[in-house]
Amino acid sequence: MGKTVLIIDDDAGIRRAFARILQRSGYTTDVAQNSKEALQKSTAKRYDVVLVDISLPDGNGLELLNQMHRLNKEMVTIVITGNHIAFDKNTYVDAFFLKPVKPQELLDVIEQKAAEKQAK
């Protein structure tokens, strides 16, 4: 395993919960509370997976994913949000979850999407 995951959400409780779930399964996690912090971290470090909320205090999570995709095209991108949204075909989203998320489903999708990216 050994994959690195960046968790981007403005809710500290959600960041902690996802970090715990992922760390227990062998992932290394990092967190960001807004778009600016996420871009700084993803510029400094390469992540295998990013979990992002759509509603961030300083921007839109989908726009953030497009910026992050330019930095790392192999990164698995997963949107986790409380809102139903429509995706533009130019948005780089590998999977979408509505909150609340079942931990095992999240872990299964991360593994599946990572394997798909590696196979390309």
N, C-alpha and C positions, 0 to 999 in steps of 0.2 A: 504494500500500500504506500505509505509515506507521502501522500499527496498534500499540497498546501492549499488552504481554502481561505479566501477573504470574505468576511461576512459584513455586509453593508446595510445598516438599519439604524434609524435614529432612536429606536427604543432599546435602552441598555439591557433590559430584561430579556428581550428577544436575542440580542447579540450573545449574551451569556448562555442562554439555553441552547442555541445552535452550536456554540463553541464546545459546550460540555458534551453534547450528543456526538459531534464529530471527533473530538479528542478521544472519547471512549472507544471509537472505532479505528483509531490509529492515525487520524489526520492531524496535521499541524495547522493551527488556525491563527488568524489575525483578524482584527475588527476595525471598522471605520464607521463613524457616525454620520458622515455626510459625503457628498461628491468630491469636494476638495481634498479631504483626507484620503479617500479611496484612490484618487488619481495620484496623489503623492506616493502612497504605498505601492501602487501597481507600477509606477515608474521606477521605484527603487528595488523592487523585488518581483520575481516572476511567480505567479500563482497558477495552479492547475485548474482551480474551480473558483468561481465567484458566485455568492448568493447575494442578491440585491433586492431591496424593497423599491417600489416604484416612487413612492412619495418620500422624498428626502427634503430636509429643510432648505437646502441650497440648490435644488434642481430636480430634474426628472431622472429616475433610475434608468429608463430606456436610453436617453441621451448619453448618460454615463457609460452604459454598456457599449455603445457605438464608439465612444472615445477609447475605452479600455481595449476593445477589439483591435484597434489600430496598433496598440502596443503588444498584443499577444493574441494571435489568431487561433492558437491551439487551445486556449482557455475554455473550459466548460462554463457556460453562463446560465444561471438559474434564477428566475424571478420568483420572489415570494412576496405576496401582497394581500391586503384585505379587500382589494377592489377588483372587480371584473374590468378588464381592459381589452382593447383591440390592438393587435400588433401590426405595424407596418412591415412589409416584406423585407425591408432593408435593415431591420433591427436584428441584432445577433442574439437570439434567445434560443437556448437548447431545450429548456424545460420551464414550465410554469406551474406554480402551486398557489392555491388560495389558503390563507391562514384560517384556521390552525392547520399545521402540517403534522402528519404522522411521521415520527422519526425514521422508522424502517423504510417507509416509502421514499423519503428523501435520500437515505443512504443507498437504496437500490437504484434510484435514478442517477445519482452521482456516478456510481460504478458503471452503469450502462452507458451513459453519455461519454464518460472518460474512455471506455473501451471503444466506442464508435469513433471518437476523435483519433485515437491511436491507430485504428485500422485504416484510416484514410491516407 
